[in-house]
Structures are given as C-alpha cells and as structure tokens.
Amino acid sequence: MLISKGEVLSHKKYGEHYHSLTIVAPDIGAKVRPGQFVNIRCGEDRSHILRRPFSVYRVHKRGGWASTLEIVFDIRGPGTSFLSQLRGHSIV
C-alpha cells in the first residue's frame, strides 16, 4: 500500500449533490487508473479515523495536468461533507 499526500487542484460542484475533486498526487497519479480505488483521509482530527474509499474517475498522466487524479462523490456523511468543503491548495 502506498501512502502519500496530495494537494487539491480544483473542486467543482455538479448540481445539488455531486462534487468532483482534482488532486495532484505524483506518487499515486503515476500508478493509478480510472476505476481503481484510493483511500482518502477525511480530516486531520481523530473524529474521522478511517479513510474513505473512492473510485478514481479520471487520471491525467501527461501535459499541464500530469500526475493528477479526479474523484466524483456525493455527500453521504461527515467524511464526504468534509471533502465537499475543500478548496484549492488543501492537503489530503
């Protein structure tokens, strides 16, 4: 298992329920493919001990967006609520 920090590049909201995070994570972005899962820590405090699994929606391996991955989710609880509040330059 590879553990790495990533930086949120962008956050987009689609409609009322769906969100997308584009994350710069060179170690993971170079290895993961769409459809595979990544586990993301939802907060720095101890209230969210377990990481949440998310399917990778899109990966950019070349160009200006190299080593980025995108996840799409809707808010289902405190973990995804935390993620929906992240903005550019947040660390995950």
C-alpha positions in Angstrom: 0.0 0.0 0.0 1.3 3.4 -1.0 0.6 6.3 1.4 1.1 9.8 0.0 -0.3 13.3 0.5 -1.9 15.2 -2.3 -2.9 18.8 -3.0 -6.4 19.7 -4.2 -6.1 21.5 -7.5 -9.8 22.2 -8.0 -13.2 21.5 -6.6 -16.3 21.5 -8.8 -19.9 21.1 -7.9 -22.3 19.4 -10.3 -26.0 20.1 -9.5 -27.1 19.9 -5.9 -25.5 16.6 -4.9 -22.3 15.8 -6.8 -18.8 17.1 -6.3 -15.5 16.5 -8.0 -12.0 16.9 -6.6 -8.9 17.1 -8.8 -5.9 16.1 -6.7 -2.2 16.5 -7.5 -0.5 13.3 -6.2 2.6 12.4 -8.3 3.3 9.1 -6.5 -0.3 7.9 -6.9 -1.2 9.6 -10.2 1.6 7.8 -12.0 0.3 4.4 -10.9 -3.5 4.5 -10.6 -6.0 4.0 -13.4 -9.7 5.0 -13.7 -11.9 2.6 -11.9 -9.3 1.7 -9.2 -9.8 2.9 -5.7 -7.9 5.3 -3.5 -8.4 5.7 0.2 -8.6 9.3 1.4 -8.3 10.7 4.9 -11.2 12.9 5.7 -9.9 15.4 8.2 -6.8 15.8 10.4 -8.6 15.3 13.7 -9.4 12.0 15.4 -13.1 12.1 14.6 -12.6 10.5 11.2 -10.2 7.7 11.9 -10.9 5.5 8.9 -10.0 6.6 5.4 -12.9 6.6 2.8 -12.5 4.6 -0.4 -13.2 6.5 -3.7 -13.2 5.2 -7.2 -10.9 7.2 -9.5 -12.9 8.9 -12.2 -10.1 10.3 -14.3 -6.3 10.4 -14.4 -4.0 12.8 -16.2 -0.5 11.4 -16.8 0.8 14.0 -19.3 0.6 17.7 -20.1 -0.1 20.5 -17.7 -2.4 18.3 -15.5 0.2 15.5 -15.2 0.0 13.3 -12.1 -3.5 14.4 -11.2 -6.5 12.2 -10.4 -10.1 13.1 -10.2 -12.8 11.6 -7.9 -16.5 12.3 -8.0 -18.8 11.8 -5.0 -21.9 12.9 -3.3 -22.3 13.8 0.4 -23.3 10.8 2.4 -21.9 11.6 5.8 -19.3 13.6 7.8 -16.4 12.3 5.7 -17.7 13.3 2.3 -19.1 16.5 3.9 -15.5 17.4 4.9 -14.3 16.7 1.4 -17.0 18.9 -0.2 -15.6 21.9 1.7 -12.1 21.5 0.5 -10.8 24.1 -2.0 -7.6 24.6 -4.0 -4.3 24.0 -2.2 -5.9 22.0 0.6 -3.8 18.9 1.5 -5.4 15.4 1.6 
